[in-house]
Amino acid sequence: MTSVSAVTYATEQLGLTDQTTFLLLDLRDPEDYDFWRIKDSINYPAANIARDKIIPELYRFKNKADKLIIVYMNDERKGTQAANLLTEKGYDNVFLLSGGIEQFNEEFHKMVEGRNVPRPRRQIEEEEQRKKMEKSQQIKMRSQQKKMDKF
């Protein structure tokens, strides 16, 4: 008879299996995580690192040759401190997501989820450019219509 621990069951619910090669940790506060996050990430607030509140997933991935622990915050600057602290605590396979979630959202918007995901700047700029072009075309059409009305 095999017994499945609650921890194993919970991590399988998250999609973490023995074959999973990386653990993606969102180190922001739970409120920020709730608003928007990278799909399949786990919320693990950075304050937990200093308090030695280690989740089972971290133990499963710690210093395993074929496993990566990828951490992120809003931007790279904030995430650097947390990644360094994990390294100081003996985690040799910790990697920081370059640019943080803000840059990730710009490049991989479809892989971000939550209640309030910000639109990428590029998308906003493209929409503004499209509106300017439409307005310019409308003005041009009105001008041509006025010329035709004179005849």
Rosetta constraint file for C-alpha pairs under 8 A:
AtomPair CA 4 CA 8 HARMONIC 6.42 0.50
AtomPair CA 4 CA 9 HARMONIC 6.61 0.50
AtomPair CA 5 CA 9 HARMONIC 6.25 0.50
AtomPair CA 6 CA 10 HARMONIC 5.98 0.50
AtomPair CA 7 CA 11 HARMONIC 6.18 0.50
AtomPair CA 7 CA 56 HARMONIC 7.15 0.50
AtomPair CA 8 CA 12 HARMONIC 6.17 0.50
AtomPair CA 9 CA 13 HARMONIC 6.32 0.50
AtomPair CA 10 CA 14 HARMONIC 6.65 0.50
AtomPair CA 11 CA 15 HARMONIC 6.47 0.50
AtomPair CA 11 CA 16 HARMONIC 5.26 0.50
AtomPair CA 11 CA 17 HARMONIC 7.32 0.50
AtomPair CA 11 CA 57 HARMONIC 7.43 0.50
AtomPair CA 12 CA 16 HARMONIC 5.05 0.50
AtomPair CA 12 CA 17 HARMONIC 5.93 0.50
AtomPair CA 14 CA 40 HARMONIC 7.06 0.50
AtomPair CA 15 CA 40 HARMONIC 7.70 0.50
AtomPair CA 16 CA 20 HARMONIC 5.68 0.50
AtomPair CA 20 CA 67 HARMONIC 7.68 0.50
AtomPair CA 21 CA 66 HARMONIC 6.37 0.50
AtomPair CA 21 CA 67 HARMONIC 4.76 0.50
AtomPair CA 21 CA 68 HARMONIC 6.29 0.50
AtomPair CA 22 CA 61 HARMONIC 7.81 0.50
AtomPair CA 22 CA 67 HARMONIC 5.37 0.50
AtomPair CA 22 CA 68 HARMONIC 4.48 0.50
AtomPair CA 22 CA 69 HARMONIC 5.68 0.50
AtomPair CA 22 CA 70 HARMONIC 6.88 0.50
AtomPair CA 23 CA 41 HARMONIC 7.51 0.50
AtomPair CA 23 CA 57 HARMONIC 7.64 0.50
AtomPair CA 23 CA 58 HARMONIC 7.93 0.50
AtomPair CA 23 CA 61 HARMONIC 7.27 0.50
AtomPair CA 23 CA 67 HARMONIC 7.74 0.50
AtomPair CA 23 CA 68 HARMONIC 6.23 0.50
AtomPair CA 23 CA 69 HARMONIC 4.82 0.50
AtomPair CA 23 CA 70 HARMONIC 5.95 0.50
AtomPair CA 24 CA 40 HARMONIC 7.22 0.50
AtomPair CA 24 CA 41 HARMONIC 4.82 0.50
AtomPair CA 24 CA 42 HARMONIC 6.30 0.50
AtomPair CA 24 CA 69 HARMONIC 6.25 0.50
AtomPair CA 24 CA 70 HARMONIC 4.87 0.50
AtomPair CA 24 CA 71 HARMONIC 5.91 0.50
AtomPair CA 24 CA 72 HARMONIC 7.94 0.50
AtomPair CA 25 CA 41 HARMONIC 5.51 0.50
AtomPair CA 25 CA 42 HARMONIC 5.00 0.50
AtomPair CA 25 CA 43 HARMONIC 5.95 0.50
AtomPair CA 25 CA 44 HARMONIC 6.06 0.50
AtomPair CA 25 CA 69 HARMONIC 7.39 0.50
AtomPair CA 25 CA 70 HARMONIC 6.13 0.50
AtomPair CA 25 CA 71 HARMONIC 4.74 0.50
AtomPair CA 25 CA 72 HARMONIC 6.48 0.50
AtomPair CA 26 CA 33 HARMONIC 7.12 0.50
AtomPair CA 26 CA 37 HARMONIC 7.35 0.50
AtomPair CA 26 CA 38 HARMONIC 7.97 0.50
AtomPair CA 26 CA 41 HARMONIC 6.11 0.50
AtomPair CA 26 CA 42 HARMONIC 5.81 0.50
AtomPair CA 26 CA 43 HARMONIC 4.79 0.50
AtomPair CA 26 CA 44 HARMONIC 5.83 0.50
AtomPair CA 26 CA 45 HARMONIC 7.05 0.50
AtomPair CA 26 CA 71 HARMONIC 6.06 0.50
AtomPair CA 26 CA 72 HARMONIC 5.36 0.50
AtomPair CA 26 CA 73 HARMONIC 6.20 0.50
AtomPair CA 27 CA 43 HARMONIC 6.21 0.50
AtomPair CA 27 CA 44 HARMONIC 5.05 0.50
AtomPair CA 27 CA 45 HARMONIC 4.32 0.50
AtomPair CA 27 CA 46 HARMONIC 4.77 0.50
AtomPair CA 27 CA 71 HARMONIC 6.68 0.50
AtomPair CA 27 CA 72 HARMONIC 5.96 0.50
AtomPair CA 27 CA 73 HARMONIC 5.50 0.50
AtomPair CA 27 CA 79 HARMONIC 7.72 0.50
AtomPair CA 27 CA 82 HARMONIC 7.89 0.50
AtomPair CA 28 CA 32 HARMONIC 6.24 0.50
AtomPair CA 28 CA 33 HARMONIC 6.39 0.50
AtomPair CA 28 CA 43 HARMONIC 7.18 0.50
AtomPair CA 28 CA 44 HARMONIC 7.20 0.50
AtomPair CA 28 CA 45 HARMONIC 5.13 0.50
AtomPair CA 28 CA 46 HARMONIC 6.50 0.50
AtomPair CA 28 CA 72 HARMONIC 7.86 0.50
AtomPair CA 28 CA 73 HARMONIC 5.54 0.50
AtomPair CA 28 CA 74 HARMONIC 7.37 0.50
AtomPair CA 29 CA 33 HARMONIC 6.34 0.50
AtomPair CA 29 CA 43 HARMONIC 7.81 0.50
AtomPair CA 29 CA 44 HARMONIC 7.95 0.50
AtomPair CA 29 CA 45 HARMONIC 5.33 0.50
AtomPair CA 29 CA 46 HARMONIC 7.85 0.50
AtomPair CA 30 CA 34 HARMONIC 6.05 0.50
AtomPair CA 30 CA 43 HARMONIC 6.67 0.50
AtomPair CA 30 CA 45 HARMONIC 7.05 0.50
AtomPair CA 31 CA 35 HARMONIC 6.40 0.50
AtomPair CA 32 CA 36 HARMONIC 6.39 0.50
AtomPair CA 32 CA 37 HARMONIC 7.87 0.50
AtomPair CA 33 CA 37 HARMONIC 5.39 0.50
AtomPair CA 33 CA 43 HARMONIC 6.52 0.50
AtomPair CA 33 CA 114 HARMONIC 7.76 0.50
AtomPair CA 34 CA 114 HARMONIC 6.08 0.50
AtomPair CA 34 CA 115 HARMONIC 6.77 0.50
AtomPair CA 35 CA 114 HARMONIC 5.07 0.50
AtomPair CA 35 CA 115 HARMONIC 4.84 0.50
AtomPair CA 35 CA 116 HARMONIC 4.84 0.50
AtomPair CA 35 CA 117 HARMONIC 6.56 0.50
AtomPair CA 36 CA 112 HARMONIC 6.76 0.50
AtomPair CA 36 CA 113 HARMONIC 5.46 0.50
AtomPair CA 36 CA 114 HARMONIC 4.12 0.50
AtomPair CA 36 CA 115 HARMONIC 6.29 0.50
AtomPair CA 36 CA 116 HARMONIC 5.88 0.50
AtomPair CA 36 CA 117 HARMONIC 5.07 0.50
AtomPair CA 36 CA 118 HARMONIC 7.96 0.50
AtomPair CA 37 CA 41 HARMONIC 7.02 0.50
AtomPair CA 37 CA 101 HARMONIC 7.40 0.50
AtomPair CA 37 CA 112 HARMONIC 5.57 0.50
AtomPair CA 37 CA 113 HARMONIC 5.53 0.50
AtomPair CA 37 CA 114 HARMONIC 6.16 0.50
AtomPair CA 37 CA 117 HARMONIC 7.93 0.50
AtomPair CA 38 CA 101 HARMONIC 7.28 0.50
AtomPair CA 38 CA 111 HARMONIC 6.00 0.50
AtomPair CA 38 CA 112 HARMONIC 4.46 0.50
AtomPair CA 38 CA 113 HARMONIC 6.19 0.50
AtomPair CA 39 CA 111 HARMONIC 5.73 0.50
AtomPair CA 39 CA 112 HARMONIC 5.60 0.50
AtomPair CA 39 CA 113 HARMONIC 6.03 0.50
AtomPair CA 44 CA 48 HARMONIC 7.05 0.50
AtomPair CA 45 CA 49 HARMONIC 7.83 0.50
AtomPair CA 46 CA 50 HARMONIC 7.62 0.50
AtomPair CA 46 CA 82 HARMONIC 6.11 0.50
AtomPair CA 47 CA 51 HARMONIC 6.59 0.50
AtomPair CA 48 CA 52 HARMONIC 6.03 0.50
AtomPair CA 48 CA 53 HARMONIC 5.00 0.50
AtomPair CA 48 CA 54 HARMONIC 7.12 0.50
AtomPair CA 49 CA 53 HARMONIC 6.21 0.50
AtomPair CA 49 CA 54 HARMONIC 7.06 0.50
AtomPair CA 49 CA 82 HARMONIC 7.52 0.50
AtomPair CA 49 CA 85 HARMONIC 7.17 0.50
AtomPair CA 49 CA 86 HARMONIC 6.78 0.50
AtomPair CA 50 CA 85 HARMONIC 7.51 0.50
AtomPair CA 54 CA 58 HARMONIC 6.56 0.50
AtomPair CA 54 CA 59 HARMONIC 7.47 0.50
AtomPair CA 55 CA 59 HARMONIC 7.00 0.50
AtomPair CA 56 CA 60 HARMONIC 6.36 0.50
AtomPair CA 57 CA 61 HARMONIC 6.33 0.50
AtomPair CA 58 CA 62 HARMONIC 5.78 0.50
AtomPair CA 58 CA 69 HARMONIC 7.78 0.50
AtomPair CA 61 CA 67 HARMONIC 5.86 0.50
AtomPair CA 61 CA 68 HARMONIC 6.96 0.50
AtomPair CA 61 CA 69 HARMONIC 6.83 0.50
AtomPair CA 62 CA 67 HARMONIC 7.85 0.50
AtomPair CA 62 CA 69 HARMONIC 7.74 0.50
AtomPair CA 62 CA 91 HARMONIC 5.89 0.50
AtomPair CA 62 CA 92 HARMONIC 7.51 0.50
AtomPair CA 62 CA 93 HARMONIC 6.89 0.50
AtomPair CA 63 CA 67 HARMONIC 7.42 0.50
AtomPair CA 63 CA 91 HARMONIC 5.99 0.50
AtomPair CA 63 CA 92 HARMONIC 5.56 0.50
AtomPair CA 63 CA 93 HARMONIC 5.42 0.50
AtomPair CA 64 CA 68 HARMONIC 7.75 0.50
AtomPair CA 64 CA 93 HARMONIC 7.42 0.50
AtomPair CA 65 CA 93 HARMONIC 7.98 0.50
AtomPair CA 67 CA 93 HARMONIC 7.27 0.50
AtomPair CA 68 CA 93 HARMONIC 5.48 0.50
AtomPair CA 68 CA 94 HARMONIC 6.33 0.50
AtomPair CA 68 CA 95 HARMONIC 7.13 0.50
AtomPair CA 69 CA 93 HARMONIC 5.98 0.50
AtomPair CA 69 CA 94 HARMONIC 4.72 0.50
AtomPair CA 69 CA 95 HARMONIC 6.04 0.50
AtomPair CA 70 CA 94 HARMONIC 5.89 0.50
AtomPair CA 70 CA 95 HARMONIC 4.76 0.50
AtomPair CA 70 CA 96 HARMONIC 5.65 0.50
AtomPair CA 70 CA 97 HARMONIC 6.34 0.50
AtomPair CA 71 CA 79 HARMONIC 7.20 0.50
AtomPair CA 71 CA 83 HARMONIC 6.89 0.50
AtomPair CA 71 CA 94 HARMONIC 7.27 0.50
AtomPair CA 71 CA 95 HARMONIC 6.27 0.50
AtomPair CA 71 CA 96 HARMONIC 5.08 0.50
AtomPair CA 71 CA 97 HARMONIC 6.02 0.50
AtomPair CA 72 CA 76 HARMONIC 7.27 0.50
AtomPair CA 72 CA 79 HARMONIC 5.59 0.50
AtomPair CA 72 CA 96 HARMONIC 5.99 0.50
AtomPair CA 72 CA 97 HARMONIC 5.37 0.50
AtomPair CA 72 CA 100 HARMONIC 5.28 0.50
AtomPair CA 72 CA 101 HARMONIC 6.53 0.50
AtomPair CA 73 CA 78 HARMONIC 6.36 0.50
AtomPair CA 73 CA 79 HARMONIC 5.16 0.50
AtomPair CA 73 CA 100 HARMONIC 5.35 0.50
AtomPair CA 73 CA 101 HARMONIC 6.18 0.50
AtomPair CA 74 CA 78 HARMONIC 7.20 0.50
AtomPair CA 74 CA 79 HARMONIC 7.64 0.50
AtomPair CA 74 CA 100 HARMONIC 5.11 0.50
AtomPair CA 74 CA 101 HARMONIC 5.13 0.50
AtomPair CA 74 CA 102 HARMONIC 5.66 0.50
AtomPair CA 75 CA 79 HARMONIC 6.56 0.50
AtomPair CA 75 CA 99 HARMONIC 5.36 0.50
AtomPair CA 75 CA 100 HARMONIC 4.04 0.50
AtomPair CA 75 CA 101 HARMONIC 6.38 0.50
AtomPair CA 75 CA 102 HARMONIC 6.20 0.50
AtomPair CA 75 CA 103 HARMONIC 7.46 0.50
AtomPair CA 76 CA 80 HARMONIC 6.12 0.50
AtomPair CA 76 CA 96 HARMONIC 7.46 0.50
AtomPair CA 76 CA 97 HARMONIC 7.15 0.50
AtomPair CA 76 CA 98 HARMONIC 5.91 0.50
AtomPair CA 76 CA 99 HARMONIC 4.75 0.50
AtomPair CA 76 CA 100 HARMONIC 4.89 0.50
AtomPair CA 77 CA 81 HARMONIC 7.56 0.50
AtomPair CA 78 CA 82 HARMONIC 7.30 0.50
AtomPair CA 79 CA 83 HARMONIC 6.13 0.50
AtomPair CA 79 CA 96 HARMONIC 6.73 0.50
AtomPair CA 79 CA 100 HARMONIC 7.29 0.50
AtomPair CA 80 CA 84 HARMONIC 6.07 0.50
AtomPair CA 80 CA 96 HARMONIC 6.88 0.50
AtomPair CA 81 CA 85 HARMONIC 6.21 0.50
AtomPair CA 82 CA 86 HARMONIC 6.35 0.50
AtomPair CA 83 CA 87 HARMONIC 6.31 0.50
AtomPair CA 83 CA 94 HARMONIC 6.57 0.50
AtomPair CA 83 CA 95 HARMONIC 6.99 0.50
AtomPair CA 83 CA 96 HARMONIC 6.36 0.50
AtomPair CA 84 CA 88 HARMONIC 6.18 0.50
AtomPair CA 85 CA 89 HARMONIC 6.26 0.50
AtomPair CA 86 CA 90 HARMONIC 6.63 0.50
AtomPair CA 86 CA 91 HARMONIC 5.63 0.50
AtomPair CA 86 CA 94 HARMONIC 7.24 0.50
AtomPair CA 87 CA 91 HARMONIC 4.68 0.50
AtomPair CA 87 CA 92 HARMONIC 5.82 0.50
AtomPair CA 87 CA 94 HARMONIC 6.80 0.50
AtomPair CA 96 CA 100 HARMONIC 7.94 0.50
AtomPair CA 97 CA 101 HARMONIC 7.85 0.50
AtomPair CA 98 CA 103 HARMONIC 7.87 0.50
AtomPair CA 99 CA 103 HARMONIC 4.94 0.50
AtomPair CA 99 CA 104 HARMONIC 6.80 0.50
AtomPair CA 100 CA 104 HARMONIC 6.29 0.50
AtomPair CA 101 CA 105 HARMONIC 5.89 0.50
AtomPair CA 102 CA 106 HARMONIC 6.57 0.50
AtomPair CA 103 CA 107 HARMONIC 6.50 0.50
AtomPair CA 104 CA 108 HARMONIC 5.61 0.50
AtomPair CA 104 CA 109 HARMONIC 7.18 0.50
AtomPair CA 105 CA 109 HARMONIC 4.52 0.50
AtomPair CA 105 CA 110 HARMONIC 7.98 0.50
AtomPair CA 105 CA 111 HARMONIC 7.71 0.50
AtomPair CA 105 CA 112 HARMONIC 6.44 0.50
AtomPair CA 105 CA 120 HARMONIC 6.39 0.50
AtomPair CA 106 CA 120 HARMONIC 4.90 0.50
AtomPair CA 106 CA 121 HARMONIC 6.88 0.50
AtomPair CA 106 CA 122 HARMONIC 7.15 0.50
AtomPair CA 108 CA 112 HARMONIC 7.27 0.50
AtomPair CA 109 CA 119 HARMONIC 7.92 0.50
AtomPair CA 109 CA 120 HARMONIC 7.05 0.50
AtomPair CA 112 CA 117 HARMONIC 7.17 0.50
AtomPair CA 113 CA 117 HARMONIC 6.38 0.50
AtomPair CA 119 CA 123 HARMONIC 6.69 0.50
AtomPair CA 119 CA 124 HARMONIC 6.91 0.50
AtomPair CA 120 CA 124 HARMONIC 6.52 0.50
AtomPair CA 121 CA 125 HARMONIC 6.06 0.50
AtomPair CA 122 CA 126 HARMONIC 6.09 0.50
AtomPair CA 123 CA 127 HARMONIC 6.20 0.50
AtomPair CA 124 CA 128 HARMONIC 6.21 0.50
AtomPair CA 125 CA 129 HARMONIC 6.13 0.50
AtomPair CA 126 CA 130 HARMONIC 6.13 0.50
AtomPair CA 127 CA 131 HARMONIC 6.23 0.50
AtomPair CA 128 CA 132 HARMONIC 6.25 0.50
AtomPair CA 129 CA 133 HARMONIC 6.27 0.50
AtomPair CA 130 CA 134 HARMONIC 6.18 0.50
AtomPair CA 131 CA 135 HARMONIC 6.09 0.50
AtomPair CA 132 CA 136 HARMONIC 6.07 0.50
AtomPair CA 133 CA 137 HARMONIC 6.13 0.50
AtomPair CA 134 CA 138 HARMONIC 6.16 0.50
AtomPair CA 135 CA 139 HARMONIC 6.24 0.50
AtomPair CA 136 CA 140 HARMONIC 6.19 0.50
AtomPair CA 137 CA 141 HARMONIC 6.06 0.50
AtomPair CA 138 CA 142 HARMONIC 6.16 0.50
AtomPair CA 139 CA 143 HARMONIC 6.13 0.50
AtomPair CA 140 CA 144 HARMONIC 6.23 0.50
AtomPair CA 141 CA 145 HARMONIC 6.04 0.50
AtomPair CA 142 CA 146 HARMONIC 6.13 0.50
AtomPair CA 143 CA 147 HARMONIC 6.39 0.50
AtomPair CA 144 CA 148 HARMONIC 6.26 0.50
AtomPair CA 145 CA 149 HARMONIC 6.08 0.50
AtomPair CA 146 CA 150 HARMONIC 6.49 0.50
AtomPair CA 147 CA 151 HARMONIC 7.23 0.50
